[in-house]
Amino acid sequence: EKVIKEYENFATKHNLLLNPDREYVKKLILALLFNEKIHGFRYCPCRKIPKKLDISKICPCKWYKEEISKQGHCHCKLFFKPEVIIIEYRSDFCPLCEGVEKALEKIKKKHKNWLVKIINVDKEKIDIGIDEFPVLKFIIGDKEKFFIGEVNSKDIEKLVKKIKNGEY
């Protein structure tokens, strides 16, 4: 589970999703750990193991970005491109943010192919150039849209639909 969490963190940091099939991920992780034990590195189990060090084949391999942009997933299907990315920028001092965070938790459970990130601007010490909270950033394909204010999970789904249809 520790290694799965490591790859989940990598995926989130790079706006990707880990394969939602947990059994598949566990098998893949076991193969990566086997390669690490035998060869000293977590070589991708879906590629030929090199005779000498080849960092390009260490997971995540050097081809993952290109493969995900073309196919929607990397070759071994560990990482996937999410259909929708939603980022909430929140503040510790915003009571509305708690409600939005609860709505986003519902969204995460319902839509496994959507990536939801919550960024606390107070803890991360970042300035997003907006003075109101909560702020939701939607990334759907090549579209980026912002929404400021309180929403529930149904509102979020409606916003996503409007963005996809070019109505927002």
N, C-alpha and C positions, 0 to 999 in steps of 0.2 A: 504493500500500500504506500510505503514511503516513496518508492520510485515512481509509482503512478502519480502521486501528488506532485513530484518533481516535473514530470512531463505535462501535467495539467497546468502547472504554473507557467511553464514555457509557452504552452498553447495560448493561455490567456494573455500573457505579456505580448505575444505576437498576433493578437486578434484572430486566433484559430480555436478550433474545438478539438478535444480529444475524441476519438471514436467512441460513440455512445454505447457500443457493444462491449460491456465490461469483461465478459469472458474472453473475447478476442484480444482485448488490450492486455489482460493477464497473460495469455499465451505469448503474445509479442514481447512483453516485458521479461518473461522467463527466458525467451530466446536471446534477448539483448543481454541479460545477466549471465547467461551461459557463455555467450561470446566474450563478455568481459572477463569471466573466470578463465577461459581457455586461451584467449588471444590478447587479453589485457585492455581491451576497449569494447565499448558497446556498439559493435558493428551491426549495421542493419542486417537482420536475418533474411531479408528478401533480396540480397545482393551477394555476389561471390566474395568470399573472405579473401582479402589480399595476403600475399606471402610476407610482405613487409608493411610497416605503418603507412596507412592511407587515410588521413583525417577526413577526406571527402566522404568516406563511407561510414563514419561514426554518426550515430543517430543523435540529433536530427542531421541527416546527410546534407551535402551541399546542394542537392537538386530539389529539396522539399518545396521551396518557394515557387520555382518554375512549374513543378508538377501540380501544385495546388492551384496555381492560376490557370493552368490548362484543363485539369481534370476535376478540380474541386477537392482533391485529396492528394496526399503524398503517395508514393508507390506502394508502401507497405500498409497504407490506410490507417496509420496511427493518428495523423492530423488531417482535419477537414476544414474547409472554408465555411464559415457560418453563413446561413441565408440572410440573417439580420444581426447587426451588432447594435446594442443599446448600452450607452455609457451614461451613468448618472453621476453628475458632479454635485456633491452634497457638502453641507457644513455641519459641524457638531451643534451649532446653535439654531438650526432650522427645524422646528417641529413638523413642518410639512414633509421634510425629507424622510422621516420615519415611515409615514404612510406610503410614500413612493417606493421605499425600499421593500416593504412588505408586498406591494404589488409586483415588483420585479422578481421577488422570490417565487411568486405564483407563476409568472411568465417563464422563469427558468425551468420549473417542473413540467410545465405544459408543452413548451416548445424546445425540444432537445437540440434542434439545429439552429437555435439562436444563441448568440453569445451575449451575456449580461455582465457588465463590469460596473462596480461602484467605486468611485474615487472620492475620498474625503479630502477636500482642498485644504482643510486646516492641518491635517496630519501630514499630507504630502507637500505642504507649503508651496502650492502652485496658484497662479493667477490665470484664470481662464478669460478674463476681460469682461465678465458679466457679474453684476452686483446683486443679483437675485438668485434665490435657490428655491426648490431644486431645479437643476438644468438637466435635461435629457438630450443626448446627442444620438441620433439614429444614423447608421451607415447601412445602406441597402444598395448593393451593387456599386455604382459610381455616384450615388446620391448621398449627400450629407445634409441632414436637417436638424434643427434645434427646437426644443420645446421647453418653455419655462413655466413652472407651476405644478400644482398637485394633480395627480392622475391616479386612477385605479387600473387594474389589469385589463379590463374591457376597453378603457380609453386608450391604453397603450396599443392594444391589438387594432383598434380603429385607426390610430395614427399611422401604424405600419402599413395598413391597407391603403390609406390615402397617399402615403409616400410612394408606395409601389405603383399606384395608379396615376401618379403625377398630379394629384389633387391638393398636395400640401407643399 
